[in-house]
Amino acid sequence: MSESADDILTKPLGVGAKAGAKAGLLGRLPRLTAAHAVGGAGLALALLAGGVALTGDPRGGEPRAGAVIERREPAAAPPQQVAEAAPKAASPSQSAQEIEQASGVSVFRPAGTTAPDAPVIIRVPNASQIRLNPAPDPRLTERGRNGPLPKLGEGKLRPLDVYARPEEPGQGPRIAILVSGLGIGQAATLGAIARLPAAVSLALSPYGSDLEKTAARAREAGHEILVQLPMEPFDYPDSDPGPQTLLTGSRPAENLDRTSWALSRFPGIVGVVNLMGAKFSGEAGALDPVLKEIAGRGLGFVDDGTVQRPLVAAAAGKAKLPAARADVVIDATARPDAIDAELTRLEALARQKGFVLASAGAAQLTIDRLSRWTRDLEARGVRLVPVSVALRQEPSLGKLSSAAP
């Protein structure tokens, strides 16, 4: 008997006819089973519906147990403990500079060091570090045409005294250093703030950007600050201190307005330092009203020692203006060996006179040499003190002298 077409197609190779017949029968079983499965499923559903109707239980009386889960909030820690355990998270909108400023950590990134492994200088504040008084102090601030201005407070309270860095107690010769020209280049400014000892005073140019933030950052690091006042040099305008320069040919009211502009650029200043000004300082009619204005606002005046000023001493005395002149200009010659020689001379003068005032610019070379020289200065028996020491000691008032009291 010949095999059917179905058997031929479904029989595996090498299997006999009897096995192939069984395979063909099995191949037809799913069609029979599916027809019966529909009826079986309907019967199961009917039985289940009946069980639910009789018992009210969809599980048909299957044993079960129930438990109540109660959600409880964790116990809150005391506020002080929370504050100590978890510092406040930074806002996503804060910049890295704002986070550093809020934490008090000074981070200096030299120019061009953007790579992940580039060297940086990080200075973490010491808990015992001297903290300067907050600025601006409402008692010492008034609104001017160009912005907030320093002023004398009640009882002749001076910004010079309130914003100054206190002198740390100690014995031995003292040196005060003023670094000027900051606030223009960010790398030089951040480098000076981070790398120089806090006792070094800093003078910011009025032409810088974000000066309020820069001034706040400097004061948070412990540096007292001054503002540079642009004054006319002999070769003006070939040498130009900027658009707000005080000029001998201008009316006193215009020079006073420009002085007011410089004083309003950022809060917390203890005084003013000249920016050039060889010609302006030699004209009493132009100089006297300006020095009187500075004195009337409770500030001091520092002569950076870069040019001769034959009339400044007499004008400061007449205006009862706290004033001092630098004995040494550290970087008058901008070479490493010349700067090191001036620092050696400065140290010798301090041992001889007891107190010396020095000035310097904000060039990277100057900051490098100053930073290196000051590392072990205290171990050599010499103390760094802020420039306000020269302005606040009575024997120096109006004399432009930095002699020890």
C-alpha positions as CSV (number, residue, x, y, z in Angstrom):
1,M,0.0,0.0,0.0
2,S,1.4,3.3,-1.0
3,E,2.0,6.0,1.6
4,S,-0.2,9.1,1.7
5,A,1.1,12.5,0.7
6,D,0.8,13.6,4.4
7,D,2.9,10.7,5.6
8,I,5.5,11.3,3.0
9,L,5.9,15.0,3.9
10,T,5.9,14.5,7.7
11,K,7.9,11.4,8.0
12,P,11.5,12.1,9.2
13,L,14.3,10.8,7.0
14,G,15.4,7.3,7.9
15,V,12.3,6.4,9.8
16,G,10.2,3.4,8.9
17,A,6.6,3.4,7.6
18,K,5.1,2.5,11.0
19,A,7.0,5.4,12.7
20,G,6.0,7.7,10.0
21,A,2.4,6.8,10.4
22,K,2.6,7.5,14.1
23,A,4.2,10.9,13.3
24,G,1.4,11.7,10.9
25,L,-1.2,10.9,13.6
26,L,0.6,13.1,16.1
27,G,0.8,15.9,13.6
28,R,-3.0,15.9,13.5
29,L,-3.5,15.8,17.3
30,P,-3.2,19.6,17.9
31,R,-6.2,20.3,15.7
32,L,-8.3,17.9,17.7
33,T,-7.0,19.1,21.1
34,A,-7.6,22.8,20.3
35,A,-11.3,22.1,19.6
36,H,-11.7,20.4,22.9
37,A,-9.6,23.1,24.7
38,V,-12.2,25.8,24.0
39,G,-14.9,23.8,25.6
40,G,-12.7,23.0,28.6
41,A,-11.8,26.6,29.1
42,G,-15.4,27.6,29.1
43,L,-16.3,24.9,31.7
44,A,-13.4,26.2,33.9
45,L,-14.6,29.7,33.8
46,A,-18.2,28.7,34.6
47,L,-17.0,26.8,37.7
48,L,-14.9,29.7,38.8
49,A,-17.8,32.2,38.5
50,G,-20.0,29.9,40.5
51,G,-17.4,29.6,43.2
52,V,-17.1,33.3,43.5
53,A,-20.8,33.7,43.6
54,L,-21.2,31.2,46.4
55,T,-18.2,32.1,48.6
56,G,-17.5,35.8,47.6
57,D,-13.9,34.9,47.3
58,P,-12.1,35.0,44.0
59,R,-9.6,32.5,45.3
60,G,-12.3,29.9,46.0
61,G,-11.5,29.5,49.7
62,E,-7.7,29.1,49.3
63,P,-6.0,29.7,52.7
64,R,-4.4,33.1,53.0
65,A,-3.1,35.6,55.6
66,G,-3.1,39.4,55.7
67,A,-0.7,41.9,57.2
68,V,-0.8,45.7,57.6
69,I,2.4,47.6,56.5
70,E,2.7,50.9,58.2
71,R,5.0,53.5,56.6
72,R,7.0,55.5,59.1
73,E,9.2,58.6,58.4
74,P,12.8,58.4,59.8
75,A,13.4,60.3,63.0
76,A,14.8,63.8,62.3
77,A,18.2,64.6,63.6
78,P,18.8,67.7,65.7
79,P,19.4,70.8,63.5
80,Q,22.9,71.3,64.7
81,Q,23.8,67.7,64.0
82,V,22.3,67.9,60.5
83,A,24.3,71.1,59.8
84,E,27.5,69.4,60.9
85,A,26.9,66.1,59.1
86,A,25.8,67.5,55.8
87,P,27.1,70.8,54.4
88,K,24.8,72.8,52.2
89,A,24.8,71.6,48.7
90,A,25.8,74.0,46.0
91,S,23.2,75.4,43.7
92,P,23.4,74.2,40.1
93,S,23.5,77.8,39.0
94,Q,26.6,78.7,41.1
95,S,29.8,79.1,39.3
96,A,33.0,77.4,40.5
97,Q,34.4,80.8,41.5
98,E,31.3,81.5,43.6
99,I,31.5,78.1,45.3
100,E,35.1,78.7,46.2
101,Q,34.3,82.1,47.5
102,A,31.5,80.8,49.6
103,S,33.7,78.1,51.1
104,G,36.5,80.4,51.8
105,V,38.9,78.2,49.8
106,S,41.3,80.1,47.5
107,V,42.1,78.3,44.2
108,F,44.7,79.8,41.9
109,R,44.9,78.4,38.3
110,P,47.9,79.9,36.4
111,A,47.2,81.1,32.9
112,G,46.9,78.4,30.3
113,T,46.5,75.6,32.9
114,T,43.1,74.2,31.7
115,A,44.1,70.5,31.4
116,P,42.7,68.2,34.1
117,D,46.2,67.4,35.4
118,A,47.4,71.0,35.4
119,P,48.9,72.3,38.7
120,V,46.8,74.6,40.8
121,I,47.4,76.3,44.2
122,I,44.7,75.7,46.8
123,R,44.7,77.6,50.1
124,V,42.3,76.4,52.7
125,P,41.5,79.0,55.4
126,N,42.9,78.4,58.9
127,A,40.3,78.5,61.6
128,S,42.6,80.9,63.6
129,Q,43.1,83.2,60.6
130,I,42.3,86.9,61.2
131,R,38.9,87.8,59.8
132,L,38.4,91.4,58.6
133,N,35.3,93.3,59.5
134,P,32.5,93.0,57.0
135,A,32.3,95.6,54.2
136,P,30.4,97.7,53.4
137,D,29.6,98.9,56.9
138,P,26.3,100.9,56.8
139,R,27.7,103.2,59.5
140,L,30.5,104.2,57.1
141,T,28.7,104.3,53.8
142,E,26.8,107.0,52.0
143,R,25.2,107.2,48.5
144,G,27.2,109.3,46.0
145,R,26.6,110.3,42.4
146,N,28.8,107.5,41.2
147,G,27.8,104.9,43.8
148,P,28.3,104.1,47.5
149,L,31.1,106.1,49.1
150,P,33.1,105.7,52.3
151,K,32.5,108.3,55.0
152,L,33.3,109.1,58.6
153,G,30.9,107.6,61.0
154,E,29.6,108.9,64.3
155,G,32.3,109.8,66.8
156,K,34.7,110.2,63.9
157,L,34.8,106.5,63.2
158,R,37.1,106.0,60.2
159,P,36.9,103.3,57.5
160,L,40.7,103.3,57.8
161,D,40.3,101.8,61.3
162,V,37.3,99.6,60.7
163,Y,38.4,98.0,57.5
164,A,42.1,97.6,58.4
165,R,43.7,94.3,59.1
166,P,44.7,94.1,62.7
167,E,48.4,93.8,63.4
168,E,49.3,90.5,65.0
169,P,51.2,90.8,68.2
170,G,55.0,90.1,68.2
171,Q,58.4,91.5,68.6
172,G,61.2,92.4,66.1
173,P,61.5,94.4,62.9
174,R,58.4,94.9,60.8
175,I,57.9,95.3,57.1
176,A,54.7,96.5,55.3
177,I,54.3,95.7,51.6
178,L,51.7,97.1,49.2
179,V,51.2,95.4,45.8
180,S,49.4,97.7,43.3
181,G,47.9,97.3,39.9
182,L,45.6,94.3,40.7
183,G,42.0,93.8,39.5
184,I,43.0,94.1,35.8
185,G,44.4,90.7,34.9
186,Q,42.5,87.8,36.6
187,A,45.5,85.5,36.7
188,A,47.8,88.0,38.3
189,T,45.1,89.1,40.8
190,L,44.1,85.6,41.9
191,G,47.8,84.7,42.1
192,A,48.5,87.6,44.4
193,I,45.5,86.8,46.6
194,A,46.3,83.1,46.9
195,R,50.1,83.1,47.0
196,L,51.0,86.2,49.1
197,P,50.8,86.2,52.9
198,A,47.5,87.8,54.2
199,A,49.5,90.6,55.8
200,V,50.5,91.9,52.4
201,S,48.1,94.8,51.4
202,L,46.7,95.0,47.9
203,A,45.7,98.0,45.8
204,L,43.2,97.5,43.0
205,S,43.0,99.6,39.9
206,P,39.6,101.3,39.5
207,Y,39.4,100.2,35.9
208,G,39.1,96.5,36.6
209,S,35.9,94.4,36.1
210,D,34.0,92.6,38.9
211,L,35.9,94.7,41.4
212,E,33.4,94.1,44.2
213,K,33.9,90.3,43.9
214,T,37.7,90.7,43.6
215,A,37.8,93.0,46.7
216,A,35.6,90.6,48.7
217,R,37.8,87.7,47.7
218,A,40.9,89.6,48.8
219,R,39.4,90.6,52.1
220,E,38.2,87.1,52.8
221,A,41.7,85.9,52.3
222,G,42.8,88.4,55.0
223,H,44.3,91.2,52.7
224,E,43.3,94.7,53.5
225,I,42.7,96.7,50.3
226,L,43.3,100.2,48.8
227,V,42.2,101.8,45.5
228,Q,44.6,103.4,43.0
229,L,43.8,107.0,42.1
230,P,44.9,108.0,38.6
231,M,46.9,111.2,38.5
232,E,48.5,113.2,35.7
233,P,52.2,112.4,35.0
234,F,54.6,114.9,33.3
235,D,54.4,113.1,29.9
236,Y,50.6,112.9,29.8
237,P,49.0,111.8,27.5
238,D,51.9,109.8,26.2
239,S,51.7,108.1,29.5
240,D,48.0,107.9,30.3
241,P,46.7,106.6,33.6
242,G,43.2,106.3,32.1
243,P,40.0,108.2,31.3
244,Q,39.4,109.2,34.9
245,T,42.8,110.8,35.4
246,L,43.0,113.8,37.8
247,L,44.4,116.7,35.7
248,T,46.1,119.9,36.7
249,G,44.1,121.8,34.0
250,S,40.7,120.5,35.2
251,R,38.5,122.4,37.6
252,P,38.6,121.2,41.3
253,A,35.0,120.1,41.0
254,E,35.8,117.8,38.1
255,N,38.8,116.3,39.9
256,L,36.7,115.7,43.0
257,D,34.1,114.0,40.9
258,R,36.7,111.7,39.5
259,T,38.0,111.0,42.9
260,S,34.5,110.1,44.0
261,W,34.2,107.7,41.1
262,A,37.4,105.9,42.1
263,L,36.3,105.7,45.8
264,S,33.0,104.2,44.9
265,R,34.3,101.3,42.8
266,F,34.3,98.8,45.6
267,P,33.8,98.8,49.4
268,G,36.2,98.0,52.2
269,I,39.1,100.3,51.3
270,V,41.4,101.7,54.0
271,G,42.9,104.3,51.7
272,V,44.2,105.6,48.4
273,V,47.5,105.0,46.5
274,N,48.6,107.1,43.6
275,L,48.7,105.8,40.0
276,M,51.5,107.8,38.4
277,G,50.9,111.5,39.2
278,A,54.3,113.2,39.2
279,K,52.8,116.4,37.7
280,F,49.6,116.5,39.6
281,S,51.3,116.1,42.9
282,G,53.4,119.2,42.3
283,E,50.4,121.5,41.8
284,A,49.0,122.6,45.2
285,G,45.9,124.2,43.7
286,A,44.9,120.8,42.2
287,L,46.3,118.5,44.9
288,D,45.0,120.2,48.1
289,P,41.2,119.7,47.5
290,V,41.7,116.0,46.6
291,L,43.7,115.2,49.7
292,K,41.3,117.1,51.9
293,E,38.4,115.0,50.4
294,I,40.3,111.8,51.1
295,A,41.0,112.9,54.7
296,G,37.3,113.9,55.2
297,R,36.2,110.4,54.3
298,G,38.3,108.8,57.0
299,L,40.9,107.2,54.6
300,G,44.6,107.3,54.3
301,F,47.0,108.1,51.5
302,V,50.0,106.0,50.4
303,D,52.7,107.4,48.1
304,D,54.1,104.3,46.3
305,G,57.6,105.9,46.0
306,T,57.8,105.8,42.3
307,V,58.2,109.5,41.7
308,Q,59.2,112.6,43.7
309,R,56.4,114.5,45.3
310,P,57.7,117.8,46.8
311,L,54.2,119.1,47.9
312,V,52.4,115.9,49.0
313,A,53.9,115.9,52.5
314,A,52.9,119.5,53.2
315,A,49.5,119.1,51.7
316,A,48.8,115.9,53.7
317,G,49.8,117.7,56.9
318,K,47.5,120.6,56.1
319,A,44.6,118.3,55.4
320,K,45.3,116.2,58.5
321,L,45.5,113.2,56.2
322,P,47.1,109.9,57.5
323,A,49.9,109.4,54.9
324,A,53.0,107.4,54.3
325,R,55.6,107.0,51.6
326,A,57.3,103.8,50.5
327,D,61.0,103.5,51.4
328,V,61.7,100.8,48.8
329,V,60.2,100.1,45.4
330,I,60.8,96.3,45.2
331,D,60.5,95.9,41.4
332,A,61.8,99.2,40.1
333,T,64.1,97.1,37.9
334,A,62.1,94.1,36.7
335,R,64.7,91.3,36.8
336,P,64.9,88.4,39.3
337,D,68.3,89.3,40.6
338,A,67.4,93.0,41.0
339,I,64.2,92.2,42.8
340,D,66.0,89.8,45.1
341,A,68.6,92.5,45.9
342,E,65.9,95.0,46.8
343,L,64.2,92.4,49.1
344,T,67.6,91.9,50.8
345,R,68.0,95.6,51.2
346,L,64.4,95.9,52.5
347,E,65.1,93.3,55.2
348,A,68.3,95.1,56.2
349,L,66.5,98.4,56.5
350,A,63.8,96.8,58.7
351,R,66.4,95.6,61.1
352,Q,68.0,99.0,61.1
353,K,64.9,101.2,61.4
354,G,62.4,98.9,63.0
355,F,59.7,99.5,60.5
356,V,59.8,99.9,56.7
357,L,57.2,100.4,54.0
358,A,57.7,98.9,50.5
359,S,55.7,98.9,47.3
360,A,55.6,96.7,44.3
361,G,53.6,96.1,41.1
362,A,51.5,93.1,40.2
363,A,53.8,91.5,37.5
364,Q,54.0,87.7,37.7
365,L,57.8,87.9,38.3
366,T,57.3,90.2,41.3
367,I,54.6,87.9,42.8
368,D,56.9,84.9,42.3
369,R,59.9,86.5,44.1
370,L,57.8,87.9,46.9
371,S,56.2,84.6,47.5
372,R,59.5,82.9,47.7
373,W,61.1,85.5,49.9
374,T,58.2,85.6,52.4
375,R,58.1,81.8,53.1
376,D,60.6,81.9,55.9
377,L,60.7,85.6,56.7
378,E,59.2,85.1,60.1
379,A,61.8,82.4,60.9
380,R,64.5,85.0,60.2
381,G,63.0,87.2,62.9
382,V,61.1,89.7,60.7
383,R,57.3,90.3,60.8
384,L,55.0,91.3,58.0
385,V,52.4,93.8,58.9
386,P,49.6,95.5,56.9
387,V,50.2,99.0,55.3
388,S,47.5,100.5,57.6
389,V,50.1,100.2,60.4
390,A,52.0,103.0,58.6
391,L,48.9,105.1,58.3
392,R,47.5,104.6,61.8
393,Q,50.6,105.3,63.9
394,E,50.5,108.9,65.1
395,P,54.1,109.9,64.4
396,S,53.6,109.3,60.6
397,L,50.5,111.4,60.2
398,G,51.0,114.0,57.6
399,K,54.8,113.3,57.3
400,L,54.8,110.7,54.6
401,S,57.3,108.9,56.8
402,S,57.3,105.2,57.6
403,A,59.6,105.6,60.6
404,A,58.8,103.5,63.6
405,P,56.9,105.1,66.5
